[in-house]
């Protein structure tokens, strides 16, 4: 009888922790499927930019557009693994049918002395994206230097439609290196969470066994 309470406590705790770990494994399977779908969508054949794109339905949609780069735009402070701080270059493309579209051309590293924007006729291939990078702590823009990509605000500042083409190829090329959309930035930590929960279940089991051993020692 003296082992009943610690046994119930141990079984209940282990059951809860194992169920949490199992749930994270199910989430891992779901997230891997979602990432595979995103990767397939990103790599699909490009189409013309829709007349009225939807930020949810058309996210990551591969597109092509031709027109004239304005030679002006905004720089966004960003960071890239293995490279460090960079500037993203956001400009506008006036298409031959009269639309003005935002284009993320890519980046130059911070040591580059060239802060100019390309100008002239180009063909841009990339993906539509509406990145969610702003929060209450994001500083306000400092002139043409921004600290996050805010598509509606950038579109208003540059007189463009509220959509962003993140280029993966610009022909002809320039000194700006494309930084294409990918699924790498989407967090997928479910395996680590599952290992944590299962590890805690083992610790709980060890603590339960130790408690029962202590009870046995006291009553021996």
C-alpha distance (Angstrom), angle and dihedral (degrees) to the residues before:
residue distance angle dihedral
X1 . . .
X2 3.79 . .
X3 3.82 89.3 .
X4 3.81 94.9 51.4
X5 3.80 99.8 86.1
X6 3.84 96.8 45.9
X7 3.81 89.6 44.0
X8 3.82 92.3 52.4
X9 3.82 91.1 44.4
X10 3.79 90.9 49.2
X11 3.81 95.4 46.8
X12 3.81 93.3 46.8
X13 3.81 93.4 47.1
X14 3.80 93.2 47.2
X15 3.81 91.2 47.0
X16 3.80 91.7 52.5
X17 3.81 93.8 47.3
X18 3.81 93.9 45.7
X19 3.81 90.6 48.7
X20 3.82 89.9 52.5
X21 3.79 90.6 50.1
X22 3.80 91.2 48.4
X23 3.80 90.3 49.5
X24 3.78 90.0 53.2
X25 3.82 90.0 52.2
X26 3.80 89.1 53.9
X27 3.81 88.9 48.8
X28 3.82 88.7 50.0
X29 3.80 90.9 55.2
X30 3.80 90.7 48.0
X31 3.83 93.0 47.7
X32 3.82 93.1 48.4
X33 3.80 89.8 52.0
X34 3.80 90.9 48.6
X35 3.82 91.9 49.4
X36 3.80 90.9 48.8
X37 3.81 89.5 52.8
X38 3.82 91.0 49.0
X39 3.82 92.0 48.9
X40 3.80 90.8 49.9
X41 3.81 90.9 48.6
X42 3.82 92.6 48.4
X43 3.81 92.3 51.0
X44 3.82 96.6 45.6
X45 3.80 122.4 115.0
X46 3.83 111.6 -76.3
X47 3.80 122.1 -110.9
X48 3.79 134.4 -169.2
X49 3.80 116.3 -74.1
X50 3.83 107.3 -91.4
X51 3.79 116.3 -113.2
X52 3.81 92.3 -123.8
X53 3.81 108.2 15.9
X54 3.79 119.2 -164.4
X55 3.83 116.1 -132.8
X56 3.81 91.4 -137.7
X57 3.80 105.5 32.7
X58 3.83 93.7 41.1
X59 3.80 99.5 39.9
X60 3.84 109.5 134.2
X61 3.83 91.1 7.4
X62 3.85 108.6 159.2
X63 3.81 110.4 -124.0
X64 3.79 142.7 171.6
X65 3.79 126.8 -149.8
X66 3.81 134.2 175.3
X67 3.76 128.0 -158.8
X68 3.79 145.3 90.5
X69 3.79 124.9 -43.8
X70 3.78 111.0 -136.2
X71 3.81 97.1 -137.6
X72 3.82 90.0 -129.3
X73 3.77 134.2 84.1
X74 3.79 149.1 111.9
X75 3.78 133.0 -60.1
X76 3.82 118.9 -140.8
X77 3.79 121.9 -157.2
X78 3.81 109.0 -128.2
X79 3.79 141.2 155.5
X80 3.80 130.5 -130.0
X81 3.80 126.3 -165.9
X82 3.81 113.6 -107.1
X83 3.83 90.0 12.0
X84 3.79 107.6 54.8
X85 3.79 128.0 -155.6
X86 3.81 116.3 13.5
X87 3.77 140.3 163.5
X88 3.79 119.9 -117.1
X89 3.80 112.8 -148.4
X90 3.80 115.6 -138.0
X91 3.79 116.0 -174.1
X92 3.79 140.1 152.6
X93 3.77 131.1 -98.6
X94 3.80 118.0 -156.4
X95 3.78 105.0 -154.0
X96 3.78 123.3 -145.1
X97 3.79 90.1 -107.8
X98 3.82 92.1 57.4
X99 3.81 103.5 -98.2
X100 3.82 121.4 135.5
X101 3.81 111.2 -145.4
X102 3.79 132.2 -176.6
X103 3.80 113.8 -120.9
X104 3.80 128.1 -168.2
X105 3.81 99.5 -151.0
X106 3.81 95.6 -174.7
X107 3.78 132.8 -107.6
X108 3.76 149.1 -56.6
X109 3.80 121.1 -157.2
X110 3.79 119.6 -108.4
X111 3.81 94.2 -106.6
X112 3.80 91.8 61.0
X113 3.79 111.9 109.8
X114 3.80 90.7 -158.2
X115 3.81 109.9 96.5
X116 3.81 95.5 159.7
X117 3.79 125.4 121.6
X118 3.82 121.2 -131.3
X119 3.78 117.2 -108.3
X120 3.77 133.3 -163.2
X121 3.79 142.1 43.2
X122 3.81 116.2 -17.1
X123 3.78 142.9 156.4
X124 3.80 112.7 -133.5
X125 3.79 123.7 -160.1
X126 3.77 117.0 -173.8
X127 3.79 146.7 104.2
X128 3.77 133.2 -73.6
X129 3.78 111.8 -115.4
X130 3.78 138.9 172.4
X131 3.83 101.8 -166.6
X132 3.80 118.1 -158.6
X133 3.82 100.6 -143.1
X134 3.80 104.9 134.9
X135 3.79 129.6 89.1
X136 3.79 138.2 155.2
X137 3.81 91.2 -73.0
X138 3.81 97.2 52.8
X139 3.83 109.6 114.7
X140 3.76 118.9 -123.7
X141 3.83 115.8 -101.1
X142 3.79 116.1 -83.9
X143 3.78 102.7 -143.3
X144 3.80 107.3 -65.9
X145 3.83 91.7 -12.5
X146 3.79 113.0 94.9
X147 3.79 129.4 -177.5
X148 3.81 99.8 -148.9
X149 3.77 138.4 14.8
X150 3.79 107.8 -99.0
X151 3.79 104.9 174.0
X152 3.84 99.7 -165.3
X153 3.82 92.9 46.0
X154 3.81 93.1 44.8
X155 3.78 91.2 47.7
X156 3.78 90.1 52.7
X157 3.82 92.2 47.1
X158 3.81 93.0 50.7
X159 3.80 99.0 34.7
X160 3.79 94.5 -116.2
X161 3.79 138.6 130.6
X162 3.84 113.6 -82.6
X163 3.78 95.4 -105.0
X164 3.79 131.9 95.0
X165 3.79 128.8 -145.6
X166 3.79 109.1 -156.6
X167 3.80 102.4 -154.2
X168 3.76 123.0 -132.6
X169 3.80 92.7 172.1
X170 3.79 132.8 17.9
X171 3.80 119.3 -173.6
X172 2.94 119.7 -127.5
X173 3.79 93.0 30.7
X174 3.79 129.0 -132.9
X175 3.79 141.4 -165.8
X176 3.82 88.8 -82.8
X177 3.81 111.8 96.6
X178 3.83 113.9 -138.5
X179 3.79 115.7 -119.1
X180 3.82 102.0 -162.2
X181 3.77 127.0 -157.3
X182 3.80 113.2 -93.9
X183 3.78 139.2 163.2
X184 3.81 92.1 -115.6
X185 3.79 92.9 97.0
X186 3.80 93.5 54.8
X187 3.82 107.6 97.9
X188 3.79 118.1 -121.4
X189 3.80 107.2 176.2
X190 3.79 98.1 142.6
X191 3.82 95.1 110.8
X192 3.80 90.4 54.4
X193 3.80 90.7 48.5
X194 3.81 90.8 49.4
X195 3.80 91.8 51.2
X196 3.82 89.0 49.6
X197 3.81 93.5 52.1
X198 3.81 93.2 45.9
X199 3.80 89.6 47.2
X200 3.79 90.6 52.2
X201 3.82 88.5 50.0
X202 3.81 89.3 56.7
X203 3.80 90.4 47.8
X204 3.82 90.0 49.9
X205 3.81 89.7 50.6
X206 3.79 90.6 50.6
X207 3.81 91.6 48.7
X208 3.82 91.1 49.0
X209 3.80 92.4 50.7
X210 3.80 90.8 46.8
X211 3.82 91.4 50.6
X212 3.78 91.7 50.3
X213 3.81 90.0 48.4
X214 3.80 89.9 52.1
X215 3.81 90.6 50.2
X216 3.78 89.8 50.7
X217 3.83 91.3 49.7
X218 3.83 91.9 51.1
X219 3.78 93.4 49.4
X220 3.79 97.6 41.4
